[in-house]
Amino acid sequence: MPEITTTNAPPALEMPSDGVVALLSVVTPVVNPSESRLPYTATVPNTWSETQPTYSFGVAEEKGPRRTMEDAHSYNVDFADIHGQGFFAIFDGHAGKEAADWCGKNFHEYLSHYLLENPTATVPDVYNQTFHEVDRTLSKITEDSEGKMHSGCTAVTAFLRIEDSEGKQAFAKSLPSPSSIAPSFNPVTSPPTESDAATEAPSEVADSTESPDSRTGSSPGGTLKKAFRRMTHSSPHHSPRSHSPTGTLKGGRGLNGGTAAPAQHPPADQTLRRVLYVANAGDARGVLCRGGRAIRLTYDHKGTDKQEAKRIMDSGGFVMSGRVNGVLAVTRSLGDSSMKEFVVGAPYTTETELTDDDEFLILACDGIWDVVDDQQACDLIRAIQNPQEASDLLVKEALRLYTNDNITVMVIRFKPAA
């Protein structure tokens, strides 16, 4: 029976026992463009089955009552060059927007790289490596900035993976090696600056217009030429409601100018399963709706949590009024280098085999969860099939309930597999 497993876990989650093994249908991406908003509702239809699409997703964001928008998000269809896979992430910044912006542009690159570099490693292990390396890189950026950057961000990420019955991607053995895709993978180690935006060519900005073959995007805006090929920073922020797309995949270009292999189709003669890996650090949250029931797939790392507070104190810190050393409300994050002795970047990871009872996943920052609980969020949008409309409604509900924070929400709606 499908189950949810956890790693780096505080108290265990409730383990649902219902559901059946699903056979995944091979997919190719199609994006529905829109000029007035981010074309985030991307439908992934089957190519050799007459069943419904396997997933679609939508994103909505608002600055809310805050003076600045410090959230960022990213998505990647056909993640790691496998048709039907997907990566989705939200980064909630604090003490500035730099860390969240950087993660929105680069986190998925790190994860993809380490997946290719360690093909036999478990996804939770790869997630641990990715979070650690991203955290280390942000600390290096802070060090190099000579005190100009001290921000951090919480993170919630979801990786929808296609696996065989043994939990492996044996069908992906013919994928090119990491060196052939990224011969000089060189993690970005500088924070985004206005000068980065100024150097972007007008033609590249124009190329960020979404098209039917688009597969990757992130927020704030940019182009895949920037994020994927040269690993440099992308264009400046678009306003939160302009929803401009951020990148397209054209010409088969890979990391650092290499030629990327086209996304592979899993074999049609093999029984496959869809497995959802969700990892978070901080209080950004992921909630799965299974048969109408809300199941939290993340853990809120806060100073008010007894287990996290004990870890902080065992490390030599203290918790005052629910805040680490009286300052930071979360006990895990990416960045925050000045408090890294206590505020770690180690993720909490869950592994869930999707069944036909799994309807959708909500990823959101605490701007949503401070005013809406898990079950309320699921109940509110369960009848809405369009994930963009569902995302918009959750943002409106948070505003109606007077949230005092930035708001970013992503809804990924799953379809029954053939």
ZIKA-V517802 format. One record per run of one state. SS is the DSSP state (H for helix, E for strand, L for the rest). FROM is the first residue (numbers start at 1). TO is the last residue. If there is no record, write none. Layout:
((SS FROM TO) (SS FROM TO))
This chain:
((L 1 3) (E 4 7) (L 8 26) (E 27 31) (L 32 41) (E 42 46) (L 47 54) (E 55 62) (L 63 70) (E 71 77) (L 78 78) (H 79 81) (E 82 82) (L 83 85) (E 86 94) (L 95 97) (H 98 117) (L 118 122) (H 123 144) (L 145 151) (E 152 163) (L 164 169) (H 170 172) (L 173 177) (H 178 181) (L 182 193) (H 194 198) (L 199 201) (H 202 206) (L 207 215) (E 216 219) (L 220 223) (H 224 230) (L 231 252) (E 253 253) (L 254 254) (H 255 257) (L 258 258) (E 259 259) (L 260 263) (E 264 264) (L 265 272) (E 273 281) (L 282 284) (E 285 290) (L 291 292) (E 293 296) (L 297 301) (E 302 302) (L 303 305) (H 306 314) (L 315 318) (E 319 320) (L 321 322) (E 323 324) (L 325 327) (E 328 328) (L 329 329) (E 330 330) (L 331 331) (E 332 332) (L 333 333) (E 334 335) (L 336 336) (H 337 339) (L 340 343) (E 344 344) (L 345 347) (E 348 353) (L 354 357) (E 358 364) (L 365 365) (H 366 369) (L 370 373) (H 374 381) (L 382 386) (H 387 400) (L 401 406) (E 407 414) (L 415 418))
